[in-house]
């Protein structure tokens, strides 16, 4: 999976539309193999991003969990600690 796509479920505050769209964009870039589509493919690319974002938003709205919501700051600190170990910074 693309490392830039982050889990978006069960966070407080919930994922924003911008976060869902950014994840959809990363997914479409990954499967299409390009970061920027050609002019002829831009309409299909943009449509795919919108459709993936809509499906992702529906999924996030439908998910049910009994786990308490995760704190964004705590999860970000954990990610920074893992990166420090991985990259030695």
BABA-101488 format. One record per atom (N, C-alpha, C): residue in one letter; chain; atom name; x, y, z. Coordinates in pm, 1 decimal. Atoms other than C-alpha are relative to their C-alpha. Example, Ala and Ser with C-alpha at 12.3 -4.5 7.8 and 13.67 -1.06 7.14 Angstrom:
BEGIN
+------+-------+------+----------+----------+----------+
! resn ! chain ! name !        u !        v !        w !
+------+-------+------+----------+----------+----------+
!    a !     A !    N !     89.0 !   -119.0 !      0.0 !
!    a !     A !   CA !   1230.0 !   -450.0 !    780.0 !
!    a !     A !    C !     90.0 !    120.0 !      0.0 !
!    s !     A !    N !    -82.0 !   -119.0 !     -6.0 !
!    s !     A !   CA !   1367.0 !   -106.0 !    714.0 !
!    s !     A !    C !    -77.0 !    109.0 !     73.0 !
+------+-------+------+----------+----------+----------+
END
This chain:
BEGIN
+------+-------+------+----------+----------+----------+
! resn ! chain ! name !        u !        v !        w !
+------+-------+------+----------+----------+----------+
!    x !     A !    N !     84.2 !   -118.1 !      0.0 !
!    x !     A !   CA !      0.0 !      0.0 !      0.0 !
!    x !     A !    C !     88.4 !    124.0 !      0.0 !
!    x !     A !    N !    -72.8 !   -125.8 !      5.7 !
!    x !     A !   CA !    111.8 !    354.2 !    -63.1 !
!    x !     A !    C !     16.1 !     56.0 !    141.2 !
!    x !     A !    N !    -25.5 !    -50.7 !   -134.8 !
!    x !     A !   CA !    273.7 !    496.4 !    249.3 !
!    x !     A !    C !    -67.4 !    134.2 !     26.7 !
!    x !     A !    N !     61.5 !   -131.1 !    -20.0 !
!    x !     A !   CA !    111.4 !    835.7 !    190.8 !
!    x !     A !    C !   -147.8 !     -8.5 !     33.9 !
!    x !     A !    N !    140.9 !     15.8 !    -34.3 !
!    x !     A !   CA !   -237.6 !    696.5 !    240.5 !
!    x !     A !    C !     -7.2 !    -41.3 !    146.3 !
!    x !     A !    N !      8.3 !     22.7 !   -144.5 !
!    x !     A !   CA !   -314.0 !    714.4 !    613.1 !
!    x !     A !    C !   -139.0 !    -49.6 !     37.4 !
!    x !     A !    N !    132.2 !     39.5 !    -49.5 !
!    x !     A !   CA !   -593.2 !    546.0 !    806.6 !
!    x !     A !    C !    -80.5 !    124.6 !     38.9 !
!    x !     A !    N !     85.1 !   -115.5 !    -27.2 !
!    x !     A !   CA !   -886.4 !    784.8 !    840.0 !
!    x !     A !    C !   -116.2 !    -32.3 !     93.3 !
!    x !     A !    N !    115.8 !     34.7 !    -82.2 !
!    x !     A !   CA !  -1135.3 !    592.6 !   1051.2 !
!    x !     A !    C !     32.7 !      8.9 !    148.2 !
!    x !     A !    N !     -4.3 !     -1.4 !   -146.3 !
!    x !     A !   CA !  -1203.4 !    631.0 !   1422.1 !
!    x !     A !    C !     98.3 !    102.9 !     56.0 !
!    x !     A !    N !    -81.2 !   -109.6 !    -52.7 !
!    x !     A !   CA !  -1027.4 !    963.2 !   1477.1 !
!    x !     A !    C !    -90.9 !    108.1 !     54.9 !
!    x !     A !    N !     71.2 !   -115.2 !    -54.5 !
!    x !     A !   CA !  -1138.6 !   1256.8 !   1682.8 !
!    x !     A !    C !     89.6 !    121.6 !    -15.9 !
!    x !     A !    N !    122.6 !    -14.4 !     79.0 !
!    x !     A !   CA !  -1208.8 !   1493.1 !   1514.5 !
!    x !     A !    C !      3.2 !    -90.2 !   -123.9 !
!    x !     A !    N !      7.9 !     88.8 !    116.4 !
!    x !     A !   CA !  -1330.8 !   1286.7 !   1217.3 !
!    x !     A !    C !     78.5 !     56.0 !   -119.4 !
!    x !     A !    N !    -71.6 !    -39.6 !    121.1 !
!    x !     A !   CA !  -1151.1 !   1295.1 !    883.7 !
!    x !     A !    C !    -80.1 !    105.9 !    -75.3 !
!    x !     A !    N !     64.0 !   -105.8 !     77.5 !
!    x !     A !   CA !  -1223.3 !   1603.5 !    677.6 !
!    x !     A !    C !    -15.9 !    -43.9 !   -145.1 !
!    x !     A !    N !     15.6 !     28.0 !    142.6 !
!    x !     A !   CA !  -1335.5 !   1605.0 !    315.5 !
!    x !     A !    C !    133.3 !     13.3 !    -72.2 !
!    x !     A !    N !   -130.6 !    -20.8 !     62.9 !
!    x !     A !   CA !   -988.8 !   1733.9 !    223.0 !
!    x !     A !    C !     90.7 !   -121.3 !     21.6 !
!    x !     A !    N !    -80.8 !    118.8 !    -27.4 !
!    x !     A !   CA !   -821.5 !   1435.1 !    392.1 !
!    x !     A !    C !    -46.5 !   -119.0 !    -82.1 !
!    x !     A !    N !     54.6 !    109.4 !     78.6 !
!    x !     A !   CA !  -1052.7 !   1190.6 !    216.9 !
!    x !     A !    C !     38.0 !     17.8 !   -146.7 !
!    x !     A !    N !    -35.9 !    -27.6 !    138.8 !
!    x !     A !   CA !   -989.1 !   1357.5 !   -119.1 !
!    x !     A !    C !    149.4 !    -20.5 !    -23.1 !
!    x !     A !    N !   -144.4 !     19.1 !     13.6 !
!    x !     A !   CA !   -612.4 !   1358.3 !    -60.1 !
!    x !     A !    C !     34.4 !   -148.5 !     -4.3 !
!    x !     A !    N !    -23.3 !    144.1 !      2.2 !
!    x !     A !   CA !   -620.5 !    985.3 !     15.3 !
!    x !     A !    C !    -45.9 !    -59.6 !   -133.1 !
!    x !     A !    N !     50.2 !     48.0 !    129.1 !
!    x !     A !   CA !   -830.6 !    924.4 !   -297.1 !
!    x !     A !    C !     96.6 !     36.0 !   -112.0 !
!    x !     A !    N !    -96.6 !    -43.5 !    100.7 !
!    x !     A !   CA !   -582.8 !   1123.7 !   -505.7 !
!    x !     A !    C !    124.4 !    -88.7 !      3.1 !
!    x !     A !    N !   -117.0 !     86.8 !    -12.0 !
!    x !     A !   CA !   -290.8 !    919.0 !   -371.4 !
!    x !     A !    C !    -29.9 !   -138.9 !    -55.0 !
!    x !     A !    N !     38.1 !    132.5 !     49.0 !
!    x !     A !   CA !   -476.5 !    595.9 !   -447.4 !
!    x !     A !    C !     -6.1 !     -1.1 !   -152.8 !
!    x !     A !    N !     13.3 !     -5.6 !    145.7 !
!    x !     A !   CA !   -561.5 !    699.0 !   -804.5 !
!    x !     A !    C !    137.1 !     19.2 !    -64.5 !
!    x !     A !    N !   -136.2 !    -16.0 !     52.4 !
!    x !     A !   CA !   -203.2 !    815.7 !   -860.4 !
!    x !     A !    C !     73.5 !   -132.7 !      1.4 !
!    x !     A !    N !    -69.6 !    127.6 !    -14.6 !
!    x !     A !   CA !    -74.7 !    480.7 !   -737.1 !
!    x !     A !    C !    -45.3 !    -99.6 !   -106.0 !
!    x !     A !    N !     46.5 !    101.8 !     94.0 !
!    x !     A !   CA !   -296.2 !    262.2 !   -952.4 !
!    x !     A !    C !     13.9 !     43.3 !   -145.4 !
!    x !     A !    N !    -15.8 !    -46.2 !    138.3 !
!    x !     A !   CA !   -266.2 !    482.8 !  -1262.5 !
!    x !     A !    C !    146.5 !      5.2 !    -40.5 !
!    x !     A !    N !   -142.0 !     -4.3 !     29.8 !
!    x !     A !   CA !    111.8 !    499.0 !  -1234.1 !
!    x !     A !    C !     50.8 !    136.7 !    -38.8 !
!    x !     A !    N !    -47.1 !   -135.0 !     31.9 !
!    x !     A !   CA !    130.2 !    874.2 !  -1281.0 !
!    x !     A !    C !    -47.7 !     98.0 !    106.8 !
!    x !     A !    N !     37.9 !   -101.2 !    -98.3 !
!    x !     A !   CA !    128.2 !   1173.2 !  -1049.8 !
!    x !     A !    C !    -83.4 !    109.7 !    -62.8 !
!    x !     A !    N !     79.2 !    -99.9 !     71.7 !
!    x !     A !   CA !    -17.0 !   1403.4 !  -1313.8 !
!    x !     A !    C !    -42.2 !    -61.2 !   -132.9 !
!    x !     A !    N !     44.9 !     62.2 !    124.0 !
!    x !     A !   CA !   -233.1 !   1272.4 !  -1596.7 !
!    x !     A !    C !     26.1 !     91.9 !   -119.9 !
!    x !     A !    N !    -10.0 !    -79.9 !    122.0 !
!    x !     A !   CA !   -190.8 !   1383.4 !  -1955.0 !
!    x !     A !    C !   -131.4 !     74.5 !    -20.1 !
!    x !     A !    N !    120.5 !    -79.8 !     23.7 !
!    x !     A !   CA !   -441.2 !   1634.9 !  -2086.2 !
!    x !     A !    C !   -116.1 !    -88.4 !    -45.2 !
!    x !     A !    N !    105.2 !     87.3 !     51.0 !
!    x !     A !   CA !   -633.4 !   1360.1 !  -2264.7 !
!    x !     A !    C !    -57.9 !    -88.9 !    110.6 !
!    x !     A !    N !     46.6 !     86.6 !   -108.3 !
!    x !     A !   CA !   -660.2 !   1154.4 !  -1943.6 !
!    x !     A !    C !    -47.3 !     75.6 !    123.6 !
!    x !     A !    N !     30.7 !    -76.2 !   -121.9 !
!    x !     A !   CA !   -727.4 !   1436.8 !  -1696.9 !
!    x !     A !    C !   -145.9 !    -14.5 !     43.3 !
!    x !     A !    N !    141.2 !     13.3 !    -37.4 !
!    x !     A !   CA !  -1107.2 !   1402.6 !  -1710.4 !
!    x !     A !    C !    -25.5 !   -133.8 !     68.6 !
!    x !     A !    N !     16.8 !    132.8 !    -60.5 !
!    x !     A !   CA !  -1095.4 !   1028.7 !  -1636.9 !
!    x !     A !    C !     68.6 !     -5.1 !    136.3 !
!    x !     A !    N !    -75.2 !     -3.3 !   -125.3 !
!    x !     A !   CA !   -834.7 !   1087.2 !  -1363.7 !
!    x !     A !    C !    -79.6 !     74.2 !    107.3 !
!    x !     A !    N !     76.6 !    -80.0 !    -96.0 !
!    x !     A !   CA !  -1040.3 !   1359.9 !  -1194.4 !
!    x !     A !    C !   -129.3 !    -69.4 !     40.5 !
!    x !     A !    N !    123.2 !     73.8 !    -30.2 !
!    x !     A !   CA !  -1357.8 !   1152.1 !  -1219.3 !
!    x !     A !    C !     28.7 !   -116.3 !     95.5 !
!    x !     A !    N !    -37.4 !    112.0 !    -87.1 !
!    x !     A !   CA !  -1179.0 !    855.4 !  -1060.2 !
!    x !     A !    C !     28.5 !     49.6 !    141.8 !
!    x !     A !    N !    -28.0 !    -55.6 !   -133.4 !
!    x !     A !   CA !  -1054.5 !   1073.2 !   -772.4 !
!    x !     A !    C !   -131.6 !     31.4 !     70.9 !
!    x !     A !    N !    128.9 !    -34.9 !    -60.6 !
!    x !     A !   CA !  -1407.8 !   1203.1 !   -710.7 !
!    x !     A !    C !    -77.7 !   -125.1 !     41.2 !
!    x !     A !    N !     72.8 !    122.0 !    -31.6 !
!    x !     A !   CA !  -1557.5 !    852.4 !   -722.3 !
!    x !     A !    C !     62.4 !    -74.8 !    117.5 !
!    x !     A !    N !    -67.4 !     66.8 !   -111.6 !
!    x !     A !   CA !  -1295.3 !    703.9 !   -489.5 !
!    x !     A !    C !    -22.7 !     77.8 !    129.4 !
!    x !     A !    N !     24.8 !    -82.0 !   -119.1 !
!    x !     A !   CA !  -1338.2 !    996.4 !   -248.0 !
!    x !     A !    C !   -142.3 !    -20.8 !     50.4 !
!    x !     A !    N !    139.6 !     20.8 !    -40.3 !
!    x !     A !   CA !  -1716.5 !    950.0 !   -247.4 !
!    x !     A !    C !    -18.4 !   -138.3 !     64.0 !
!    x !     A !    N !      9.6 !    134.5 !    -56.7 !
!    x !     A !   CA !  -1684.7 !    574.9 !   -187.2 !
!    x !     A !    C !     68.9 !     -6.7 !    135.8 !
!    x !     A !    N !    -72.4 !     -1.7 !   -127.4 !
!    x !     A !   CA !  -1430.6 !    637.1 !     89.1 !
!    x !     A !    C !    -80.7 !     70.9 !    108.1 !
!    x !     A !    N !     81.7 !    -73.4 !    -96.8 !
!    x !     A !   CA !  -1656.3 !    891.5 !    258.8 !
!    x !     A !    C !   -118.5 !    -84.6 !     45.8 !
!    x !     A !    N !    111.3 !     88.9 !    -37.7 !
!    x !     A !   CA !  -1948.8 !    646.5 !    247.6 !
!    x !     A !    C !     48.7 !   -109.2 !     93.2 !
!    x !     A !    N !    -56.0 !    104.2 !    -85.1 !
!    x !     A !   CA !  -1728.3 !    376.5 !    396.1 !
!    x !     A !    C !     26.5 !     52.8 !    140.5 !
!    x !     A !    N !    -31.6 !    -56.6 !   -131.1 !
!    x !     A !   CA !  -1605.2 !    600.8 !    677.4 !
!    x !     A !    C !   -126.9 !     30.5 !     79.6 !
!    x !     A !    N !    127.1 !    -28.9 !    -67.7 !
!    x !     A !   CA !  -1962.9 !    706.0 !    756.8 !
!    x !     A !    C !    -68.4 !   -127.3 !     48.9 !
!    x !     A !    N !     69.1 !    124.0 !    -32.8 !
!    x !     A !   CA !  -2079.0 !    343.0 !    769.1 !
!    x !     A !    C !     73.7 !    -84.6 !    103.5 !
!    x !     A !    N !    -76.8 !     82.2 !    -93.5 !
!    x !     A !   CA !  -1799.6 !    199.1 !    984.9 !
!    x !     A !    C !    -45.8 !     21.9 !    143.3 !
!    x !     A !    N !     39.4 !     -3.4 !   -139.8 !
!    x !     A !   CA !  -1893.9 !    114.8 !   1342.7 !
!    x !     A !    C !    109.5 !    -69.4 !     80.1 !
!    x !     A !    N !   -101.8 !     60.5 !    -84.7 !
!    x !     A !   CA !  -1644.5 !     45.4 !   1619.1 !
!    x !     A !    C !    -32.7 !     26.7 !    145.6 !
!    x !     A !    N !     18.5 !    -20.3 !   -143.9 !
!    x !     A !   CA !  -1650.2 !      2.8 !   1993.6 !
!    x !     A !    C !    125.6 !     58.7 !     62.5 !
!    x !     A !    N !   -125.4 !    -56.0 !    -50.9 !
!    x !     A !   CA !  -1292.4 !    126.3 !   2028.6 !
!    x !     A !    C !    -14.8 !    151.0 !     17.9 !
!    x !     A !    N !      6.2 !   -145.6 !    -16.2 !
!    x !     A !   CA !  -1247.5 !    478.3 !   2162.1 !
!    x !     A !    C !     72.4 !     67.9 !   -115.8 !
!    x !     A !    N !    -65.6 !    -70.9 !    110.2 !
!    x !     A !   CA !  -1153.1 !    737.9 !   1898.6 !
!    x !     A !    C !    146.9 !     28.3 !     31.6 !
!    x !     A !    N !   -142.2 !    -28.4 !    -15.5 !
!    x !     A !   CA !   -781.6 !    786.5 !   1840.9 !
!    x !     A !    C !     22.9 !    150.9 !     -3.6 !
!    x !     A !    N !    -37.3 !   -140.9 !     -2.9 !
!    x !     A !   CA !   -623.8 !   1122.6 !   1915.5 !
!    x !     A !    C !    102.8 !     25.3 !   -110.3 !
!    x !     A !    N !    -89.1 !    -28.8 !    112.9 !
!    x !     A !   CA !   -458.1 !   1275.4 !   1608.7 !
!    x !     A !    C !    140.9 !     36.3 !     44.5 !
!    x !     A !    N !   -132.8 !    -41.4 !    -46.8 !
!    x !     A !   CA !   -172.8 !   1429.1 !   1806.9 !
!    x !     A !    C !     80.4 !   -117.4 !     52.6 !
!    x !     A !    N !    -67.7 !    118.5 !    -52.7 !
!    x !     A !   CA !    -88.8 !   1103.7 !   1984.7 !
!    x !     A !    C !     46.0 !    -89.2 !   -114.9 !
!    x !     A !    N !    -36.3 !     83.2 !    114.9 !
!    x !     A !   CA !    -92.2 !    910.1 !   1656.3 !
!    x !     A !    C !    111.7 !     64.1 !    -81.6 !
!    x !     A !    N !   -107.7 !    -70.0 !     72.4 !
!    x !     A !   CA !    125.5 !   1176.4 !   1490.0 !
!    x !     A !    C !    132.3 !    -14.2 !     73.4 !
!    x !     A !    N !   -122.2 !     17.2 !    -79.0 !
!    x !     A !   CA !    376.6 !   1152.3 !   1774.6 !
!    x !     A !    C !     55.3 !   -141.4 !    -16.9 !
!    x !     A !    N !    -44.0 !    137.9 !     21.8 !
!    x !     A !   CA !    387.8 !    773.8 !   1733.5 !
!    x !     A !    C !     64.9 !    -14.4 !   -137.7 !
!    x !     A !    N !    -54.9 !      7.3 !    135.8 !
!    x !     A !   CA !    447.5 !    814.1 !   1359.3 !
!    x !     A !    C !    136.7 !     67.5 !     -7.5 !
!    x !     A !    N !   -130.9 !    -67.5 !     -2.1 !
!    x !     A !   CA !    730.2 !   1061.9 !   1422.0 !
!    x !     A !    C !    104.8 !    -86.4 !     68.3 !
!    x !     A !    N !    -93.1 !     88.6 !    -70.3 !
!    x !     A !   CA !    890.8 !    818.3 !   1667.1 !
!    x !     A !    C !     41.3 !   -116.7 !    -89.9 !
!    x !     A !    N !    -33.9 !    109.2 !     92.4 !
!    x !     A !   CA !    869.6 !    534.1 !   1411.9 !
!    x !     A !    C !     91.6 !     49.4 !   -110.9 !
!    x !     A !    N !    -85.9 !    -56.1 !    106.0 !
!    x !     A !   CA !   1021.7 !    760.4 !   1144.8 !
!    x !     A !    C !    139.6 !     26.1 !     51.4 !
!    x !     A !    N !   -132.5 !    -26.0 !    -57.4 !
!    x !     A !   CA !   1304.4 !    858.7 !   1378.1 !
!    x !     A !    C !     80.4 !   -128.8 !     10.1 !
!    x !     A !    N !    -68.3 !    128.8 !     -8.2 !
!    x !     A !   CA !   1386.7 !    492.2 !   1433.2 !
!    x !     A !    C !     38.9 !    -48.1 !   -140.0 !
!    x !     A !    N !    -21.9 !     47.7 !    136.0 !
!    x !     A !   CA !   1354.6 !    410.4 !   1064.1 !
!    x !     A !    C !    109.4 !     78.2 !    -71.0 !
!    x !     A !    N !    -90.7 !    -85.2 !     76.0 !
!    x !     A !   CA !   1550.8 !    706.1 !    928.0 !
!    x !     A !    C !    116.7 !     54.5 !     82.9 !
!    x !     A !    N !   -110.5 !    -40.5 !    -85.4 !
!    x !     A !   CA !   1776.8 !    772.2 !   1225.6 !
!    x !     A !    C !     12.2 !    150.1 !     22.7 !
!    x !     A !    N !     -7.8 !   -145.0 !    -24.7 !
!    x !     A !   CA !   1684.1 !   1135.3 !   1278.8 !
!    x !     A !    C !    -46.6 !     36.6 !    138.6 !
+------+-------+------+----------+----------+----------+
END
